[in-house]
């Protein structure tokens, strides 16, 4: 049975050529790159050249599956005979020199027989990858702790292992003109909203860039508003977070050489959810989810509130606390606004230094630096004890978010709110919060409102966001995202408890 050749026919063919002429062309193209490996062979008057870039190719496979069969078998060297004798899956033929060079850099082993009109290519990519490790940026107490790696094939293997269903779609898309990179669009065919799938696919296909360095970079291209402070798509290194979203009707994106996945559409409350909530009883899961929502608001409001009250609204402070505040601020030469900005700035310096230093040194820097600098600042009269407590509480509240991106957003929002509080007091805070609310109402993620299910109001979806229900009540998907199939399983059957009669 003859093997059918996958040919990439073009009008700019340079073949047929002599082997020596083709070698000169290749060496001229790679004159500044010493990595090109060229080998010439001759058999029964036929000449052949085999070329590749060694570190991009699995050399053992090239030796065992291409060169040994080719040189040991007594066959006439033609493209048709070689393709029949070496039936590797990833084989193509090329006529264009430009496409030959492009595929050479993708890990191809090329064979050219003198006098032929095409060059044979076998893709034998050497996939360098690190071992599967524990997630670093998303810490969990319960649940799987496995993280994605930079290998797309490994990541796809993990996703397939977790979702063993023929309903799972892994659509392949290539992005990048100068440096092409493979991207996979992931969704459940019978669940995901068709409009969301088409929107995400179209955004990927319309993307005209030289290269995509990482999925986090790709996310900025795909978001509804790339200039917005709030992240509109989730980024995660946890496979179970991706698969959880996909099985609930969302869309995932994996990028070659990136250890992070994209999940969309998302809402503000998606960034406060943790897969850890699923592995707890619904009481604890509800408590922790509500705690994070309160902490998010608490994080960016408490320091501005202190500045506003300490500057203008003294009457809101209880008498005993006002006396303590006055004594604490007696030696501070700065107004509350400047005092808060200085301390918040110092806190951000400590946080950034702790993140950039090696792990053990960073932890010591964060703890010791906070204690030493805080105590020294109070003794020097730069700040008050009460403000240090307020700023520390604000920082702790921002750390409760499972998403690093929304935590960073909250840290940035805090500074303009502090300025508004220092200039206009409580009215400044109300103005800032009103502006923020209007902004969030207008924001969308893949065309879906960012404040779902709060706005537009979908009360029935509150148990998917603000609290958890017993496991037998999780039989419906979120209606706000309009999945194809709303019912996951019959609740009555799931709630049955059939004990064995003794």
VOGU-3710 file (C-alpha; in Angstrom, 3 decimals, decimal comma):
1> xxxxxxxxxx> 0,000/0,000/0,000  1,507/3,284/-1,049  1,811/6,071/1,460  0,058/9,326/0,560  2,352/12,333/0,785  1,248/15,529/2,543  2,663/18,067/0,168  3,071/21,794/0,687  3,055/22,835/-2,972  3,983/26,378/-3,874
11> xxxxxxxxxx> 4,823/28,368/-6,971  8,195/29,527/-5,596  9,882/26,100/-5,832  13,662/26,039/-6,279  13,796/22,331/-7,138  15,125/20,183/-8,694  18,708/20,954/-7,623  22,059/19,260/-7,306  22,854/18,198/-3,737  25,977/20,363/-3,704
21> xxxxxxxxxx> 24,009/23,401/-4,910  21,350/22,862/-2,238  24,064/22,531/0,427  25,537/25,890/-0,604  22,111/27,547/-0,334  21,548/26,128/3,152  25,005/27,105/4,388  24,522/30,612/3,027  21,217/30,934/4,854  22,819/29,693/8,087
31> xxxxxxxxxx> 26,191/31,425/7,745  25,738/33,082/11,149  24,385/29,926/12,768  26,859/27,057/13,262  24,148/24,700/14,551  22,951/23,358/11,211  23,961/19,704/10,768  24,343/18,511/7,166  25,117/14,929/6,107  25,541/13,734/2,504
41> xxxxxxxxxx> 25,145/10,126/1,357  25,478/8,295/-1,955  23,964/4,947/-2,980  23,842/3,338/-6,440  24,595/6,669/-8,077  21,888/8,521/-6,133  22,890/11,378/-3,857  21,037/12,423/-0,729  21,446/15,145/1,874  19,971/14,973/5,416
51> xxxxxxxxxx> 19,905/18,131/7,506  18,512/19,302/10,852  19,337/21,375/13,919  20,541/18,783/16,473  19,324/20,283/19,755  15,798/20,754/18,350  15,546/17,138/17,212  15,209/13,896/19,171  18,517/12,522/17,845  17,936/8,931/18,955
61> xxxxxxxxxx> 14,644/8,799/17,054  16,263/10,355/13,974  19,039/7,765/14,112  16,821/4,724/14,783  13,753/5,519/12,690  15,201/7,427/9,729  18,912/6,980/9,076  19,316/3,280/9,966  16,328/2,052/7,912  17,310/4,314/5,041
71> xxxxxxxxxx> 20,967/3,272/4,898  20,517/-0,413/5,725  17,743/-1,218/3,243  18,639/-1,853/-0,376  16,005/0,362/-1,983  16,128/2,969/-4,697  16,236/6,445/-3,167  13,111/8,272/-4,281  10,652/10,342/-2,259  7,890/7,790/-2,772
81> xxxxxxxxxx> 10,047/4,835/-1,638  11,344/6,694/1,431  7,859/7,700/2,572  6,717/4,101/2,178  9,704/2,617/3,986  9,712/5,190/6,826  6,008/5,581/7,764  6,392/8,100/10,587  3,220/10,075/11,347  4,562/13,636/11,163
91> xxxxxxxxxx> 5,816/13,619/7,563  5,414/16,314/4,930  6,993/17,399/1,665  8,008/20,966/0,815  8,977/22,866/-2,304  9,417/26,364/-0,856  12,781/27,231/0,709  11,056/29,640/3,127  8,788/26,889/4,481  11,723/24,492/4,707
101> xxxxxxxxxx> 13,618/26,959/6,891  10,550/27,668/9,055  9,931/23,967/9,732  13,634/23,368/10,286  13,378/25,662/13,306  10,381/23,686/14,572  12,377/20,478/14,961  12,198/18,875/11,539  14,591/16,347/9,990  14,809/16,949/6,201
111> xxxxxxxxxx> 15,795/14,584/3,402  16,504/15,720/-0,155  17,195/13,289/-3,007  19,084/14,833/-5,915  16,764/15,475/-8,835  13,514/15,348/-6,838  11,024/18,228/-6,893  10,298/18,168/-3,141  12,064/17,838/0,206  10,798/15,299/2,756
121> xxxxxxxxxx> 10,377/16,435/6,363  9,830/14,389/9,529  8,888/16,283/12,683  10,921/14,786/15,556  10,829/17,622/18,044  12,962/17,235/21,141  10,519/18,253/23,881  12,536/19,603/26,798  10,352/19,968/29,900  10,578/20,191/33,652
131> xxxxxxxxxx> 8,986/17,661/35,948  5,480/18,113/37,305  5,691/20,144/40,490  3,570/21,737/43,174  1,864/25,052/42,356  3,798/28,078/43,609  1,496/31,070/43,077  -1,781/29,430/44,135  -1,405/27,721/47,505  -3,940/25,109/48,606
141> xxxxxxxxxx> -4,484/23,133/51,790  -6,963/20,659/50,283  -7,295/19,345/46,764  -4,806/18,564/43,958  -1,653/20,698/44,098  -0,241/19,718/40,706  0,763/22,660/38,489  1,012/23,118/34,730  4,463/23,113/33,083  5,922/24,866/30,022
151> xxxxxxxxxx> 5,241/21,786/27,868  1,941/22,091/26,016  1,797/18,322/25,410  2,208/17,641/29,130  -0,514/20,164/29,965  -2,893/18,638/27,404  -2,175/15,223/28,884  -3,137/16,504/32,348  -6,372/18,051/31,019  -7,286/14,865/29,150
161> xxxxxxxxxx> -6,559/12,812/32,267  -8,921/14,978/34,333  -11,674/15,214/31,672  -12,000/11,788/30,073  -14,806/12,664/27,703  -15,231/12,723/23,938  -17,220/15,916/24,494  -14,002/17,793/25,281  -12,748/19,951/22,376  -9,052/20,896/22,083
171> xxxxxxxxxx> -8,972/23,126/19,005  -5,495/23,926/17,655  -4,655/27,491/16,562  -1,233/28,888/15,606  -0,419/32,499/16,521  2,655/34,564/15,621  4,271/35,477/12,322  7,939/35,669/13,333  7,791/33,049/16,087  4,723/30,815/15,563
181> xxxxxxxxxx> 3,303/29,370/18,771  0,640/26,719/19,210  -2,489/27,664/21,178  -5,280/25,299/22,243  -8,888/26,411/22,688  -10,562/24,131/25,238  -14,285/23,735/25,913  -17,075/21,206/26,388  -19,042/20,949/23,159  -22,388/20,129/24,782
191> xxxxxxxxxx> -22,130/22,752/27,536  -20,177/25,861/26,445  -22,172/28,746/25,006  -21,669/28,809/21,230  -21,428/32,601/21,118  -18,645/32,626/23,734  -16,734/29,921/21,855  -17,008/31,771/18,538  -15,994/35,072/20,148  -12,869/33,586/21,709
201> xxxxxxxxxx> -11,968/31,696/18,527  -12,377/34,815/16,415  -10,233/36,900/18,760  -7,477/34,302/18,535  -7,691/34,034/14,747  -7,739/37,826/14,294  -4,629/38,316/16,404  -1,846/39,548/14,090  1,384/39,734/16,119  5,002/38,647/15,704
211> xxxxxxxxxx> 5,009/36,407/18,766  3,211/35,516/21,984  5,625/35,161/24,894  3,185/33,689/27,405  -0,494/33,091/28,096  -0,515/36,109/30,447  0,592/38,257/27,492  -1,997/36,623/25,243  -4,675/37,357/27,822  -3,962/41,090/27,552
221> xxxxxxxxxx> -4,542/40,922/23,789  -7,794/38,987/24,148  -9,473/40,876/27,003  -12,434/43,124/26,265  -10,449/46,156/27,480  -6,666/45,738/27,487  -6,144/49,136/29,167  -8,393/48,323/32,119  -6,957/47,850/35,603  -9,176/44,867/36,430
231> xxxxxxxxxx> -8,288/41,449/34,960  -11,163/40,199/32,795  -9,901/36,649/32,260  -8,649/34,256/34,907  -5,036/33,048/34,799  -4,204/29,887/36,695  -1,408/27,357/37,025  -3,757/24,782/38,582  -5,153/22,148/36,178  -8,152/21,504/38,437
241> xxxxxxxxxx> -9,128/25,192/38,320  -9,059/25,089/34,506  -11,020/21,842/34,274  -13,508/23,043/36,894  -14,260/26,122/34,763  -14,418/24,152/31,509  -16,863/21,568/32,896  -19,100/24,430/34,078  -19,360/25,886/30,566  -16,374/28,247/30,480
251> xxxxxxxxxx> -13,611/28,322/27,877  -9,958/27,522/28,526  -6,834/28,481/26,580  -3,410/26,827/26,820  -0,296/28,278/25,170  2,885/26,495/24,169  5,803/27,232/26,558  3,506/28,761/29,180  2,742/27,241/32,617  -0,432/29,319/32,988
261> xxxxxxxxxx> -3,902/28,686/31,553  -6,613/31,220/30,681  -10,241/30,744/31,734  -13,062/32,920/30,368  -15,546/34,470/30,757  -14,889/35,617/34,321  -16,538/37,968/36,766  -15,185/39,923/39,720  -16,168/37,168/42,135  -14,414/34,460/40,075
271> xxxxxxxxxx> -11,092/35,807/41,344  -12,232/35,270/44,945  -13,190/31,633/44,417  -10,805/28,827/45,216  -11,082/25,201/44,157  -10,281/24,454/47,775  -13,857/25,493/48,607  -15,127/22,448/46,705  -13,213/20,021/48,902  -14,624/21,434/52,133
281> xxxxxxxxxx> -18,093/20,947/53,530  -20,486/23,564/52,258  -20,586/25,396/55,620  -16,820/26,027/55,681  -16,708/26,748/51,962  -19,421/29,388/52,305  -17,676/30,996/55,277  -14,321/31,260/53,485  -15,892/32,589/50,285  -17,786/35,327/52,156
291> xxxxxxxxxx> -14,636/36,083/54,154  -12,690/36,762/50,955  -15,411/39,035/49,571  -15,499/41,073/52,795  -11,687/41,137/52,926  -11,511/42,487/49,361  -13,700/45,466/50,281  -11,980/45,859/53,659  -8,536/45,899/52,021  -8,962/49,045/49,953
301> xxxxxxxxxx> -11,374/50,931/52,238  -9,852/50,780/55,743  -6,770/52,984/55,148  -8,715/55,679/53,221  -11,351/55,578/55,976  -8,671/56,192/58,612  -7,311/59,150/56,636  -10,779/60,659/56,149  -11,800/60,296/59,814  -8,447/61,466/61,195
311> xxxxxxxxxx> -8,460/64,533/58,909  -12,083/65,717/58,828  -14,700/63,518/60,551  -13,418/63,403/64,141  -16,962/63,036/65,440  -17,172/59,507/64,045  -14,439/58,312/66,406  -15,446/57,156/69,946  -14,056/59,413/72,677  -11,666/56,870/74,208
321> xxxxxxxxxx> -10,292/55,921/70,802  -9,978/59,604/69,868  -7,827/60,209/72,953  -5,585/57,253/72,038  -5,367/58,473/68,449  -4,432/61,976/69,596  -1,697/60,652/71,893  -0,387/58,365/69,146  -0,255/61,195/66,598  1,128/63,834/68,987
331> xxxxxxxxxx> 4,712/63,355/67,788  3,900/62,825/64,104  4,811/65,911/62,013  2,881/64,821/58,905  -0,848/65,099/58,154  -2,741/61,764/58,036  -2,714/61,756/54,210  1,069/61,965/53,897  1,555/59,618/56,848  -0,654/56,952/55,229
341> xxxxxxxxxx> 1,025/57,314/51,825  4,486/56,915/53,368  3,513/53,792/55,301  1,649/52,228/52,373  4,683/52,898/50,175  6,982/51,218/52,715  4,602/48,242/52,856  4,689/47,886/49,067  8,507/48,037/49,129  8,627/45,242/51,704
351> xxxxxxxxxx> 6,133/43,161/49,750  8,012/43,553/46,467  11,408/42,914/48,069  10,076/39,761/49,738  8,717/38,498/46,402  11,963/39,103/44,461  14,440/37,735/46,988  15,109/33,981/47,353  12,327/32,237/49,288  14,003/31,864/52,680
361> xxxxxxxxxx> 15,581/35,313/52,562  12,314/36,845/51,328  10,311/35,426/54,239  12,869/36,743/56,745  12,923/40,118/54,994  9,154/40,419/55,140  8,799/39,551/58,828  11,931/41,181/60,266  11,735/44,184/57,938  8,105/44,855/58,872
371> xxxxxxxxxx> 8,754/44,658/62,596  12,008/46,668/62,569  10,851/49,386/60,173  7,436/49,696/61,848  8,926/50,039/65,336  11,613/52,447/64,139  9,022/54,568/62,280  6,901/54,918/65,451  9,894/55,799/67,650  11,116/58,328/65,082
381> xxxxxxxxxx> 7,702/59,995/65,026  7,108/59,328/61,331  3,879/57,422/61,900  1,488/56,363/64,657  0,871/52,946/66,187  -2,773/52,940/65,094  -1,940/53,536/61,430  0,566/50,669/61,458  -2,221/48,371/62,691  -4,583/49,703/59,996
391> xxxxxxxxxx> -2,063/49,248/57,170  -1,119/45,769/58,406  -4,792/44,746/58,475  -5,258/46,124/54,978  -2,252/44,140/53,695  -3,453/40,943/55,360  -6,907/41,349/53,818  -5,399/41,718/50,319  -3,501/38,432/50,764  -6,741/36,454/51,186
401> xxxxxxxxxx> -7,475/36,595/47,451  -6,555/33,331/45,645  -5,696/35,377/42,527  -2,460/37,368/42,493  -3,858/39,624/39,765  -6,927/40,862/41,660  -4,774/41,324/44,780  -2,457/43,604/42,822  -5,446/45,530/41,449  -6,732/46,175/44,974
411> xxxxxxxxxx> -3,310/47,464/46,028  -3,297/49,962/43,151  -6,884/51,138/43,796  -6,046/51,884/47,426  -3,749/54,810/46,586  -6,241/57,031/44,670  -8,838/56,311/47,373  -6,364/57,486/50,037  -5,795/60,696/48,050  -9,547/61,319/47,696
421> xxxxxxxxxx> -10,038/60,660/51,421  -7,232/63,086/52,333  -8,625/65,829/50,081  -12,397/65,474/50,578  -12,913/63,141/53,545  -15,836/60,693/53,547  -17,338/62,424/50,498  -14,131/61,657/48,579  -14,407/57,966/49,483  -18,078/57,882/48,435
431> xxxxxxxxxx> -17,178/59,540/45,131  -14,343/57,056/44,537  -16,515/54,035/45,343  -19,336/55,355/43,144  -16,943/55,835/40,228  -15,527/52,340/40,810  -19,013/50,791/40,889  -20,061/52,505/37,636  -16,813/51,379/36,047  -17,383/47,752/37,095
441> xxxxxxxxxx> -20,983/47,829/35,832  -19,755/48,884/32,377  -16,948/46,321/32,301  -17,403/43,021/30,431  -15,562/39,723/30,079  -15,968/38,051/26,700  -19,066/40,199/26,307  -20,570/39,068/29,639  -21,179/41,635/32,446  -18,314/41,714/34,948
451> xxxxxxxxxx> -20,542/41,875/38,034  -22,615/38,779/37,248  -24,756/37,566/38,980  -25,101/40,775/41,009  -25,638/42,908/37,911  -27,716/42,033/35,984  -29,388/40,365/38,935  -29,554/36,544/38,832  -30,543/35,495/42,340  -30,603/31,802/41,428
461> xxxxxxxxxx> -26,877/31,950/40,624  -25,899/33,356/44,029  -25,100/29,840/45,238  -22,426/29,637/42,510  -20,708/32,820/43,735  -21,495/34,060/47,239  -22,179/30,825/49,069  -22,106/27,080/48,646  -24,977/24,652/48,931  -24,939/20,932/49,834
471> xxxxxxxxxx> -23,448/18,832/47,074  -26,819/17,381/45,956  -28,031/20,907/45,161  -25,187/21,543/42,686  -27,193/19,969/39,894  -27,512/23,133/37,801  -24,989/25,284/35,954  -24,885/29,080/36,247  -27,795/30,399/34,170  -26,154/33,809/33,747
481> xxxxxxxxxx> -23,568/32,388/31,294  -26,309/30,744/29,196  -24,798/27,264/28,782  -26,306/24,888/26,233  -27,286/22,472/28,980  -28,436/23,856/32,341  -29,115/20,611/34,262  -26,056/18,565/35,228  -27,854/15,681/36,916  -31,273/14,972/38,537
491> xxxxxxxxxx> -31,097/16,237/42,127  -33,675/13,772/43,416  -31,567/10,803/42,357  -28,369/12,338/43,764  -30,039/12,977/47,136  -31,215/9,385/47,577  -29,593/7,379/50,344  -30,197/3,690/49,842  -28,831/1,700/52,748  -28,405/-2,049/52,590
501> xx> -31,033/-3,837/54,654  -29,552/-5,899/57,440
//
